[in-house]
Amino acid sequence: MKSFFKHLHRLAPLALVALAGCSTNPITGRSQFMVVSEDMAIGQSAAAYNSMMGDLGKKKKVEAGSPRAGKVRQITDRLIAQAVRFRPDSAKWNWEVQVINDPKTVNAFCMAGGKMAIYSGMWDKLKATDDEVAQVMGHEIGHALANHTQERMSIAYSTSLGTQLAAIALGARDQTAVLMQQAAVLAIQLPNSRESEAEADQIGIELAARAGYDPAAAVSLWDKMDKLGGGAPPEFLSTHPSPEHRKETLQALGAKMQPLYLAAKSANPSDAPTFLSSKEAVNERVVTRPGAPTREEFAARVANEPTTMSFLAEPFEKFKRGETLFDCRAQCAFSYSRRTSDWKKLHDRKHWRDLAVAVLQVGYLGDLSYFMLAEAARGLGLRQAANTYYRRALDAGKEYGCGADCEGFNVPQLASAALSR
C-alpha cells in the first residue's frame, strides 16, 4: 500500500485522460466519447499499421505492383480528393492503401490518419466491381473522417486503463505507447455501433458518388455479402453490424446521391493531386501529378466551397439564404460553452464553411452565434445573408449578449461596424 501511494503522482496524467469526457464531431455534430487525442490516434495507428504491414510483407501477403493494387490506388485516390473537400485538414494525413493477399477474408479498414487496407477476398469471394470497391473504401474513409477510429480507440484504451494504472502503481515502466498501439488494432476489430455505421454509410456513398462511382453499387455489395454470409458471415459484417432496414436505407441514399454521381461522370477530370504515399515512392513521399496543385493548395482552394455533406445540406442552405434562426438556450448551453473556442480557431483560420457548420450544430441563441454566422457568410461572399445575421446579433445582444469580450470579439461594436460598411 505504501508503494501504491508513493506512485500516485505518476497516475495523475492518466486520471486526467480518463476524465477528458466527450467531444463533438465537426462533421456529424454527434457527441463522442474521446479520451485519446486525434494526434495520438493518428500516430499510434501509423505505428500499428506499419508493424502489421511489415509482418504481412515478410509473409509475402502484401500485393504490390499488380493491376489490382494499381486500380485500388486509383479508386482510393479519387475518394480521398472528395474527403478533403469536406475535411480539408485530412489533406495533411499520410494516406496509404495496401491490398492484403488473403483470398478467404472479405474485409477492409481505414485507421485514424488514413492508413487503409482491403483484403483480396473482396474479389475472390465477392467478385467486387470497381464501383463496389469504391463503396467499401468510401465507407471505411467515412469512419476515419468522422473520427470513429479515435472513438473506438478511446473505448479500447479506457478498458485497459485500470491495468495500466495498477502496473504503474507497482513500479512498472509506462506502457502507454504499447497500449495505444494495441488500442489502434482493436479499433479496427471491435464492432462498430449502429450509429457510426449509419454515419459511415452516408459519408461513404456520397464520397463515392462525388468521385464518379455508382451509388447503386452500395446495395449490390451488401446483397453479395448477405448471400455469402449464410451461417458464417464475412468478417466485414462482424465488425460492421448491419442495422435494420440497411438495404432500404442504402437504396434511399443512392437515389439521393444519383444527381451527384451523374454530375461527376459528366465533369472534366479532377485536377486534384495524388494523396497516397507508397512504399514504392522515394522516401515514401507523395508524388504530385504534373500540373496538379499541391495537397496544401488543393485543400486551401476547396476549404470554403459553398457545399457541404448531404446530411448538413438543408440547414446549410437555409444559412446561405439568411434564414437561420436560433431558439435554444438551456439545452444548448453546455455545447455552446465547449464549442466557442473552436469557433474562434475556425474564424482565425478563415475556414468559413466549417465555422458556419459548427455554429449550426450547436444552435445556441446568443449574439456571438449570430455574429459568427455573419462572419462566415461574409467570408463566403454571401453579403445579404451576412447583414441579416449581423442585425440578428445586435438584436440578440439586447437580451442574450455575452458582453464586450466574447472569445476576444466585441460583438456589438464589430457587428455595427460591419453593417455601416
C-alpha positions as CSV (number, residue, x, y, z in Angstrom):
1,M,0.0,0.0,0.0
2,K,2.8,2.4,0.8
3,S,4.3,1.7,-2.7
4,F,0.9,2.5,-4.3
5,F,0.8,5.9,-2.6
6,K,4.4,6.5,-3.5
7,H,3.5,6.3,-7.2
8,L,0.2,8.2,-7.0
9,H,1.7,11.3,-8.5
10,R,2.5,9.4,-11.6
11,L,-1.1,8.4,-12.1
12,A,-2.4,12.0,-12.3
13,P,-1.9,12.4,-16.0
14,L,-3.8,9.2,-16.8
15,A,-6.6,10.1,-14.4
16,L,-6.9,13.4,-16.3
17,V,-7.1,11.5,-19.5
18,A,-9.9,9.3,-18.1
19,L,-11.9,12.4,-17.2
20,A,-11.4,14.1,-20.5
21,G,-15.1,13.5,-21.4
22,C,-16.8,13.8,-24.7
23,S,-16.2,16.0,-27.7
24,T,-18.5,17.0,-30.6
25,N,-17.6,15.6,-34.1
26,P,-17.0,18.5,-36.6
27,I,-18.7,16.7,-39.4
28,T,-21.7,14.9,-37.9
29,G,-22.3,17.1,-34.8
30,R,-22.6,14.0,-32.6
31,S,-21.1,13.9,-29.2
32,Q,-18.4,11.2,-28.9
33,F,-16.5,9.6,-26.1
34,M,-12.9,10.6,-26.5
35,V,-10.0,10.0,-24.1
36,V,-7.5,9.7,-26.9
37,S,-6.4,12.8,-28.8
38,E,-6.6,12.7,-32.6
39,D,-2.8,13.3,-32.9
40,M,-2.2,10.3,-30.6
41,A,-4.8,8.2,-32.5
42,I,-3.1,9.0,-35.8
43,G,0.5,8.5,-34.6
44,Q,-0.2,5.2,-32.9
45,S,-2.4,3.9,-35.8
46,A,0.5,4.6,-38.1
47,A,2.9,2.6,-35.9
48,A,0.4,-0.3,-35.6
49,Y,-0.2,-0.2,-39.3
50,N,3.5,-0.2,-40.2
51,S,4.0,-3.1,-37.9
52,M,1.1,-5.0,-39.3
53,M,2.2,-4.5,-42.9
54,G,5.7,-5.3,-42.1
55,D,4.7,-8.7,-40.7
56,L,2.4,-9.3,-43.7
57,G,5.2,-8.2,-46.1
58,K,7.5,-10.8,-44.6
59,K,4.9,-13.5,-45.3
60,K,4.5,-12.1,-48.9
61,K,0.9,-11.2,-48.3
62,V,1.0,-7.6,-49.3
63,E,0.2,-7.3,-53.0
64,A,2.2,-4.6,-54.8
65,G,2.7,-3.6,-58.4
66,S,-0.3,-5.7,-59.7
67,P,-3.0,-4.2,-61.9
68,R,-5.5,-4.8,-59.0
69,A,-3.3,-2.9,-56.5
70,G,-3.0,-0.1,-59.0
71,K,-6.8,0.0,-59.5
72,V,-7.3,0.2,-55.8
73,R,-4.9,3.1,-55.5
74,Q,-6.7,4.9,-58.4
75,I,-10.1,4.4,-56.8
76,T,-9.0,5.4,-53.3
77,D,-7.2,8.5,-54.5
78,R,-10.4,9.8,-56.1
79,L,-12.3,9.2,-52.9
80,I,-9.6,11.0,-50.8
81,A,-9.9,14.1,-53.0
82,Q,-13.6,14.2,-52.2
83,A,-12.9,13.6,-48.5
84,V,-10.5,16.5,-48.4
85,R,-13.3,18.8,-49.8
86,F,-15.3,18.2,-46.6
87,R,-12.5,17.8,-44.2
88,P,-9.5,19.9,-45.5
89,D,-7.3,19.1,-42.6
90,S,-7.2,15.5,-43.8
91,A,-5.0,16.6,-46.7
92,K,-2.1,16.5,-44.3
93,W,-2.7,12.9,-43.4
94,N,-0.2,10.4,-44.7
95,W,-2.8,8.4,-46.6
96,E,-1.8,4.9,-47.6
97,V,-3.6,1.8,-49.0
98,Q,-2.5,-1.8,-49.4
99,V,-4.1,-4.9,-50.8
100,I,-3.6,-7.8,-48.4
101,N,-3.4,-11.1,-50.3
102,D,-5.9,-13.2,-48.2
103,P,-8.5,-14.8,-50.6
104,K,-10.6,-16.1,-47.7
105,T,-11.1,-12.8,-46.0
106,V,-13.7,-10.3,-47.1
107,N,-12.7,-7.2,-45.2
108,A,-11.3,-3.7,-45.3
109,F,-10.3,-1.0,-42.9
110,C,-9.2,2.6,-42.6
111,M,-7.3,3.6,-39.4
112,A,-7.0,7.1,-38.0
113,G,-5.0,9.2,-40.3
114,G,-5.9,7.4,-43.5
115,K,-4.0,4.1,-43.1
116,M,-6.1,1.6,-45.2
117,A,-6.1,-1.9,-46.5
118,I,-8.5,-4.2,-48.4
119,Y,-8.3,-8.0,-48.5
120,S,-8.2,-9.9,-51.7
121,G,-11.3,-11.9,-50.6
122,M,-13.3,-8.9,-51.8
123,W,-12.6,-10.1,-55.4
124,D,-12.0,-13.8,-54.9
125,K,-15.2,-14.3,-52.9
126,L,-17.4,-11.4,-53.9
127,K,-16.2,-10.6,-57.4
128,A,-16.4,-7.0,-56.4
129,T,-16.7,-4.4,-59.2
130,D,-14.8,-1.1,-59.2
131,D,-18.0,0.7,-58.1
132,E,-18.4,-1.8,-55.2
133,V,-14.8,-1.4,-54.1
134,A,-15.3,2.3,-54.1
135,Q,-18.3,1.8,-51.8
136,V,-16.2,-0.3,-49.4
137,M,-13.3,2.1,-49.3
138,G,-15.6,5.2,-49.2
139,H,-17.4,3.6,-46.2
140,E,-14.0,3.0,-44.4
141,I,-12.8,6.5,-45.2
142,G,-16.1,7.7,-43.7
143,H,-15.2,6.0,-40.4
144,A,-11.9,7.9,-40.3
145,L,-13.4,11.3,-41.3
146,A,-16.0,11.0,-38.6
147,N,-13.3,10.0,-36.0
148,H,-14.9,6.6,-35.4
149,T,-11.4,5.1,-35.2
150,Q,-10.4,7.5,-32.5
151,E,-13.7,6.9,-30.7
152,R,-13.2,3.1,-30.7
153,M,-9.5,3.5,-29.7
154,S,-10.8,5.6,-26.7
155,I,-13.1,2.7,-25.7
156,A,-10.4,0.1,-26.2
157,Y,-7.9,2.2,-24.3
158,S,-10.2,3.0,-21.4
159,T,-10.8,-0.7,-20.8
160,S,-7.0,-1.1,-20.5
161,L,-6.6,1.9,-18.2
162,G,-7.2,0.1,-15.0
163,T,-4.5,-2.5,-15.8
164,Q,-2.1,0.3,-16.7
165,L,-2.7,2.2,-13.5
166,A,-2.1,-0.9,-11.4
167,A,1.1,-1.6,-13.3
168,I,2.4,1.9,-12.8
169,A,1.5,1.8,-9.2
170,L,3.6,-1.2,-8.8
171,G,6.6,0.5,-10.4
172,A,6.3,-0.9,-13.9
173,R,7.5,1.3,-16.8
174,D,5.0,3.4,-18.6
175,Q,3.1,1.2,-21.1
176,T,1.2,4.0,-22.8
177,A,2.7,3.6,-26.3
178,V,2.2,-0.2,-26.2
179,L,-1.4,0.1,-25.0
180,M,-2.1,2.8,-27.6
181,Q,-0.9,0.6,-30.5
182,Q,-3.0,-2.3,-29.1
183,A,-6.0,0.1,-29.0
184,A,-5.4,1.0,-32.6
185,V,-5.5,-2.6,-33.7
186,L,-8.6,-3.2,-31.5
187,A,-10.2,-0.2,-33.1
188,I,-10.4,-2.0,-36.5
189,Q,-11.5,-5.3,-34.9
190,L,-14.2,-4.0,-32.5
191,P,-17.8,-4.0,-33.9
192,N,-19.0,-0.5,-34.9
193,S,-22.1,1.0,-33.3
194,R,-25.1,1.2,-35.4
195,E,-24.9,5.0,-35.2
196,S,-21.4,5.1,-36.5
197,E,-22.3,2.6,-39.3
198,A,-25.2,4.8,-40.4
199,E,-22.8,7.8,-40.5
200,A,-20.2,5.9,-42.4
201,D,-22.8,4.6,-44.9
202,Q,-24.0,8.1,-45.7
203,I,-20.5,9.7,-45.9
204,G,-19.1,6.8,-47.9
205,I,-21.8,6.6,-50.5
206,E,-21.6,10.4,-51.0
207,L,-17.8,10.3,-51.4
208,A,-18.1,7.6,-54.0
209,A,-20.9,9.3,-55.9
210,R,-18.9,12.6,-56.0
211,A,-15.9,10.6,-57.2
212,G,-17.9,9.2,-60.1
213,Y,-18.8,5.8,-58.7
214,D,-22.4,4.4,-59.0
215,P,-24.2,4.7,-55.6
216,A,-26.4,1.7,-56.6
217,A,-23.3,-0.4,-56.0
218,A,-23.7,0.0,-52.3
219,V,-26.9,-2.1,-52.5
220,S,-25.4,-4.8,-54.8
221,L,-22.4,-5.0,-52.5
222,W,-24.5,-5.7,-49.4
223,D,-26.6,-8.2,-51.4
224,K,-23.5,-10.1,-52.2
225,M,-22.3,-10.1,-48.6
226,D,-25.7,-11.3,-47.4
227,K,-25.7,-14.2,-49.9
228,L,-22.1,-15.1,-48.9
229,G,-22.8,-14.9,-45.2
230,G,-25.1,-17.9,-44.6
231,G,-24.2,-19.3,-41.2
232,A,-20.7,-17.7,-41.1
233,P,-21.0,-14.0,-42.2
234,P,-17.9,-12.3,-43.8
235,E,-15.5,-10.7,-41.3
236,F,-16.6,-7.3,-42.7
237,L,-20.1,-7.9,-41.4
238,S,-18.8,-8.9,-37.9
239,T,-17.1,-5.5,-37.4
240,H,-19.8,-3.6,-39.4
241,P,-23.0,-4.9,-37.9
242,S,-26.0,-4.4,-40.2
243,P,-28.7,-2.2,-38.8
244,E,-32.3,-2.9,-39.5
245,H,-33.6,-1.9,-43.0
246,R,-30.0,-1.2,-44.1
247,K,-30.7,-2.2,-47.7
248,E,-33.7,0.1,-47.9
249,T,-31.7,2.9,-46.3
250,L,-28.9,2.4,-48.9
251,Q,-31.4,2.4,-51.7
252,A,-32.8,5.7,-50.5
253,L,-29.3,7.2,-50.1
254,G,-28.4,6.0,-53.5
255,A,-31.4,7.7,-55.1
256,K,-30.5,10.9,-53.3
257,M,-26.8,10.7,-54.5
258,Q,-27.7,9.9,-58.1
259,P,-27.5,13.6,-59.2
260,L,-24.0,13.9,-57.7
261,Y,-22.9,10.7,-59.4
262,L,-24.2,11.9,-62.8
263,A,-22.6,15.3,-62.4
264,A,-19.3,13.6,-61.6
265,K,-19.5,11.3,-64.5
266,S,-20.0,14.2,-66.9
267,A,-17.5,16.6,-65.3
268,N,-14.0,17.1,-66.6
269,P,-11.2,15.0,-64.9
270,S,-10.3,16.3,-61.5
271,D,-7.1,18.3,-61.1
272,A,-6.7,17.0,-57.5
273,P,-3.2,15.9,-56.5
274,T,-2.2,12.4,-55.6
275,F,-2.7,11.9,-51.8
276,L,-1.5,8.4,-51.4
277,S,2.0,7.6,-50.2
278,S,3.6,4.4,-51.4
279,K,6.4,2.1,-50.3
280,E,7.5,2.2,-54.0
281,A,7.9,6.0,-53.9
282,V,11.2,7.6,-53.0
283,N,11.3,8.0,-49.2
284,E,7.6,7.1,-49.2
285,R,6.7,10.7,-50.3
286,V,3.6,11.6,-52.2
287,V,4.2,12.1,-55.9
288,T,2.2,15.1,-57.3
289,R,0.7,14.7,-60.8
290,P,2.2,17.1,-63.4
291,G,0.3,20.4,-63.4
292,A,-1.8,19.5,-60.3
293,P,-1.9,21.6,-57.2
294,T,-0.1,20.6,-54.1
295,R,-2.1,18.9,-51.4
296,E,-1.9,22.2,-49.4
297,E,-3.0,24.3,-52.3
298,F,-5.9,21.9,-53.1
299,A,-7.1,21.9,-49.5
300,A,-7.0,25.7,-49.3
301,R,-9.0,26.0,-52.5
302,V,-11.8,23.6,-51.5
303,A,-12.0,24.5,-47.8
304,N,-14.6,27.2,-48.5
305,E,-16.5,25.7,-51.4
306,P,-20.2,26.6,-50.8
307,T,-21.3,22.9,-50.4
308,T,-21.3,20.5,-47.5
309,M,-22.1,16.9,-46.8
310,S,-25.7,15.9,-47.7
311,F,-26.8,15.4,-44.1
312,L,-25.9,19.0,-43.4
313,A,-27.1,20.4,-46.7
314,E,-30.6,21.6,-45.6
315,P,-29.5,23.7,-42.6
316,F,-26.5,24.9,-44.6
317,E,-28.8,26.0,-47.5
318,K,-31.0,27.9,-45.0
319,F,-27.9,29.6,-43.6
320,K,-26.9,30.7,-47.1
321,R,-30.3,32.2,-47.7
322,G,-30.1,34.1,-44.4
323,E,-33.0,32.1,-42.9
324,T,-31.3,30.6,-39.8
325,L,-33.0,31.3,-36.5
326,F,-31.8,30.1,-33.1
327,D,-34.2,29.5,-30.2
328,C,-32.2,27.0,-28.0
329,R,-30.8,28.3,-24.7
330,A,-30.6,26.0,-21.6
331,Q,-30.4,22.7,-23.6
332,C,-27.6,24.1,-25.8
333,A,-25.7,26.0,-23.2
334,F,-23.2,23.2,-22.4
335,S,-22.4,22.6,-26.1
336,Y,-22.1,26.3,-26.6
337,S,-19.6,26.8,-23.8
338,R,-17.5,23.9,-25.1
339,R,-17.5,25.0,-28.8
340,T,-16.9,28.7,-28.7
341,S,-13.1,28.3,-28.6
342,D,-13.3,26.1,-31.6
343,W,-15.3,28.8,-33.4
344,K,-12.6,31.3,-32.7
345,K,-10.0,29.0,-34.2
346,L,-12.0,28.4,-37.3
347,H,-12.6,32.2,-37.6
348,D,-8.8,32.9,-37.2
349,R,-8.1,30.3,-40.0
350,K,-10.8,31.8,-42.2
351,H,-12.5,28.3,-42.5
352,W,-15.9,29.9,-43.2
353,R,-17.8,26.9,-44.3
354,D,-16.6,24.8,-41.3
355,L,-17.4,27.8,-39.0
356,A,-21.0,28.0,-40.2
357,V,-21.5,24.3,-39.8
358,A,-20.0,24.3,-36.3
359,V,-22.3,27.2,-35.2
360,L,-25.4,25.5,-36.8
361,Q,-24.6,22.2,-35.0
362,V,-24.9,24.0,-31.6
363,G,-27.9,26.2,-32.4
364,Y,-27.5,28.4,-29.3
365,L,-29.4,31.7,-29.2
366,G,-26.9,34.4,-28.5
367,D,-25.2,37.3,-30.1
368,L,-21.9,35.5,-30.6
369,S,-23.7,32.7,-32.5
370,Y,-25.3,35.1,-35.0
371,F,-22.1,37.1,-35.3
372,M,-20.1,34.0,-36.2
373,L,-22.7,33.1,-38.8
374,A,-22.5,36.6,-40.2
375,E,-18.7,36.4,-40.4
376,A,-18.9,33.0,-42.1
377,A,-21.5,34.3,-44.6
378,R,-19.4,37.4,-45.4
379,G,-16.3,35.2,-45.9
380,L,-18.3,33.0,-48.4
381,G,-19.4,36.1,-50.3
382,L,-23.0,36.0,-49.1
383,R,-23.3,39.7,-48.3
384,Q,-27.1,39.8,-47.9
385,A,-27.2,36.9,-45.5
386,A,-24.2,38.3,-43.6
387,N,-26.1,41.6,-43.0
388,T,-29.1,39.7,-41.8
389,Y,-27.0,37.8,-39.2
390,Y,-25.2,41.0,-38.1
391,R,-28.6,42.6,-37.4
392,R,-29.7,39.4,-35.5
393,A,-26.5,39.5,-33.5
394,L,-27.3,43.1,-32.4
395,D,-30.9,42.2,-31.6
396,A,-29.9,39.0,-29.6
397,G,-27.4,41.1,-27.7
398,K,-30.2,43.1,-26.0
399,E,-31.2,40.0,-24.1
400,Y,-28.7,37.3,-24.8
401,G,-25.4,39.2,-25.1
402,C,-22.1,37.9,-23.8
403,G,-20.7,41.3,-23.2
404,A,-17.9,43.3,-24.9
405,D,-15.5,40.3,-24.9
406,C,-16.9,37.1,-26.4
407,E,-13.8,34.9,-27.1
408,G,-12.0,38.2,-27.9
409,F,-14.8,39.7,-30.0
410,N,-16.7,42.9,-29.1
411,V,-19.8,41.7,-30.9
412,P,-21.9,45.0,-30.7
413,Q,-19.0,47.1,-32.0
414,L,-17.9,44.7,-34.7
415,A,-21.5,44.0,-36.0
416,S,-22.4,47.7,-36.1
417,A,-19.1,48.5,-38.0
418,A,-19.8,45.7,-40.5
419,L,-23.3,47.0,-41.2
420,S,-22.1,50.5,-41.7
421,R,-19.6,49.5,-44.5
